[in-house]
């Protein structure tokens, strides 16, 4: 009985190795197809292709390993039909009839070729498909084939949306000076210049961020980043404007 259990274990391990090989080939084909299609649209080609490969590999391997049977081996070896599965079902049973069945199956397994575990026709088709897909990927990358640049389109759409949302909320002088919106948002000490108009006397209250005039060993010009200098110019411009009126 121990000898038969070892034989069944070896059969199942061989099946798992074949399933692993076939899953790798199928996953690699999926990767090449994904890479080719995503490359035509320049849409996160490497990242998405690798993600698709990993998901497909994990799902397919799990499904195939859990669904494997001894039926395929019996079909390729008719002299084992029904015997192999029956003997495997009773591998833990000890009696005269089962022992004779185990011995018969063990003798028959000695002449079972390794090709019984591999679907050579399916593997050949997979290899041909991989060669063709590899050729398409090489052709597309070497010739810079591009149907539409989705990454560039999404980037321009995002930038356009940000400008539309912030229009009227951020001084045009900052936008025209190429000051990063992220930098403005993160700097809590830099506020927009507040211009409050009094309807009676039309006086304006102007203030600047407190940290602009903090002492430093650096020169005044070095001390101030670009956006602070913009605020100062605007501040004194307002003073001159209303001082002359």
ABEGO torsion letter per residue (X at the ends): XAAAAAAAAAAAAAAAAAAAAAAAAAAAAAAAAAAAAAAAAGBGAAAAAAAAAAAAAAAAAAAAAAABBAAAAAAABAAABGAAAAAAAAAABBBAAAAAAAAAAAAAAAABBAAAABBAAAAAAAAAAAAAAAAAAAAAAAAGBBABBAAAAAAAAAAAAAAAAABGABBAAAAAAGBBAAAAAABAABBBBBBBBBAAAGBBBBBBBAAAABBBABBAAAABBAAAAAAAAAAAAAAAAAAAX
